[in-house]
Amino acid sequence: MQENRMTLDFNNTEKAFVYKKDHALKKAKLLFWIMGFTPIVKIATLITPFLIKSGFPIKKLIRYTLFEQFVGGESLEKTEVVCNQLEQYKVQVILDYGVEGGEYDNQQHDQAAGEFIKVIRYAATRRNIPFVSIKITGLVSFTLLERINKQGAAKSSYDLTYINDALKNLDFNDRDNWGKLMLRVDNICKIASDLGIGIMFDAEESWIQDPIDFVAHAMMNKYNIKKVVVYNTIQLYRSNRLAFMKDGVEHAEKEGYQLGVKLVRGAYLEKEVSRAAKVGYQNPIQESKEVTDLDYDAAVQTCLEKIETVSSIIASHNENSNLIAATYVMKHGIATNHPNLHFSQLYGMSDNLTFNLADAGFNVSKYLPFGPIEIVIPYLLRRAQENSSIAGQTGREFDLIKKECLRRVI
Ligand SMILES: Cc1cc2nc3c(=O)[nH]c(=O)nc-3n(C[C@H](O)[C@H](O)[C@H](O)COP(=O)(O)OP(=O)(O)OC[C@H]3O[C@@H](n4cnc5c(N)ncnc54)[C@H](O)[C@@H]3O)c2cc1C
């Protein structure tokens, strides 16, 4: 065990920041220092969307700070620089067209589907982009998902009849829009399957998640027969998701398809807690961070035990969870580059994990969003919250960057 720790040293900041020039590192240090001030992040989270909408000239500031740190560029073409840079260090990319969560119309959803397909085609031309991530809320209205989620509560979303039950009480328009969503998603997955690119469905708010799970499993049922093309995301900060994932393993075995899962803790903690209190239902979040961690590591363990039929993405910045997974692999003689195991961190975060894992021969990627500033704002604000003390993670990135600055004497 000790030997593994020595091979994989997450404290090696020299390797972690090898791709960052001195001035970029100093800029990142300043940014993470500012994000450490929770009141600043809270105020920014509240007012930024309004400032953008009202045309207040704030985009330049965002572009120079949060955007540069966490986003690959304003267009697909502009991500090339970052992709090339990562490729030099054997780091792969999960490309994410940052559209999510708005109340767009069908034409805009078709446009977004077209964008996703463009991204898939682009990924297929590159050696280091094995996956494209998709938010269902970029392809259908949030409120429709919410209505379906409410109606379908009685049935497991693995069940292919789930959706018939859920749509039964909705009007023609809703059923029609759902049909359009399924066509968009199926087209996306088919093209991805033909081109050998993996599709990851992001997990979103719990009150719209059942139909998202349904879509992901319906697509897995169709496309994950010979290999894993489609992945669903499991948020282990929800108290029932470990059981849900284990059911998914059983269901996939029974139905004869391979399961693809991206394991995350979850990005909407504040929103989940406050909505549950406001609307008056049981808080879906685990009783403590420790329980989230236990479930996360148990989910990792389940996936690794079933590595020949379950493909997993360990999508986390938690050093211990990454170490547990890597140690399991080394201890059980699993190839570090086994096609059913992949690690991933968000672009702009936890380079100490990404670059050291890549150096040790693991499949590892950066989740790289791109898109115009106004589209990626929700994503950027979540990153700011995550790196402030709101989610209890103050200072981790800052300390690593500070350490590397000291080492470089800059
Ligand atoms: C590649 C990638 C893809 C991602 N995709 C998604 C996605 O599709 N959907 C999504 O929601 N998120 C997604 N995330 C974001 C992810 O959820 C956050 O980055 C993650 O929660 C941060 O946790 P961590 O695993 O890095 O570890 P840590 O820093 O150890 O954990 C922090 C997390 O623990 C949880 N937590 C904190 N306090 C408590 C508490 N009191 N009780 C219970 N739980 C608590 C929260 O989820 C918090 O974010 C993705 C992340 C990555 C790296």
The ligand as an ORCA input file, in Angstrom:
! r2SCAN-3c Opt
* xyz 0 1
  C     -15.508     15.403    -14.353
  C     -16.568     15.928    -13.458
  C     -17.882     15.889    -13.856
  C     -18.890     16.349    -13.022
  N     -20.194     16.238    -13.385
  C     -21.157     16.571    -12.502
  C     -22.518     16.347    -12.782
  O     -22.858     15.837    -13.840
  N     -23.426     16.706    -11.846
  C     -23.083     17.249    -10.641
  O     -23.957     17.523     -9.815
  N     -21.808     17.499    -10.366
  C     -20.847     17.163    -11.254
  N     -19.549     17.394    -10.948
  C     -19.221     18.343     -9.888
  C     -19.001     17.656     -8.639
  O     -20.244     17.298     -8.144
  C     -18.282     18.552     -7.662
  O     -17.091     18.960     -8.281
  C     -18.022     17.705     -6.472
  O     -19.185     17.555     -5.740
  C     -16.959     18.164     -5.586
  O     -16.696     17.047     -4.776
  P     -15.401     16.182     -4.844
  O     -15.739     14.787     -5.202
  O     -14.442     16.851     -5.724
  O     -14.897     16.040     -3.376
  P     -14.945     16.876     -2.025
  O     -14.326     18.198     -2.232
  O     -14.376     15.967     -1.031
  O     -16.455     17.041     -1.682
  C     -17.192     18.227     -1.757
  C     -18.594     17.792     -2.051
  O     -19.095     17.011     -0.972
  C     -20.484     17.212     -0.857
  N     -20.763     17.756      0.484
  C     -20.189     18.852      1.059
  N     -20.717     19.086      2.279
  C     -21.647     18.123      2.477
  C     -22.545     17.845      3.538
  N     -22.593     18.603      4.651
  N     -23.369     16.795      3.416
  C     -23.354     16.014      2.322
  N     -22.517     16.226      1.270
  C     -21.673     17.267      1.344
  C     -20.876     18.205     -1.955
  O     -21.289     17.449     -3.082
  C     -19.587     18.932     -2.214
  O     -19.560     19.449     -3.549
  C     -18.544     16.909    -11.757
  C     -17.218     16.926    -11.354
  C     -16.236     16.431    -12.171
  C     -14.845     16.440    -11.678
*
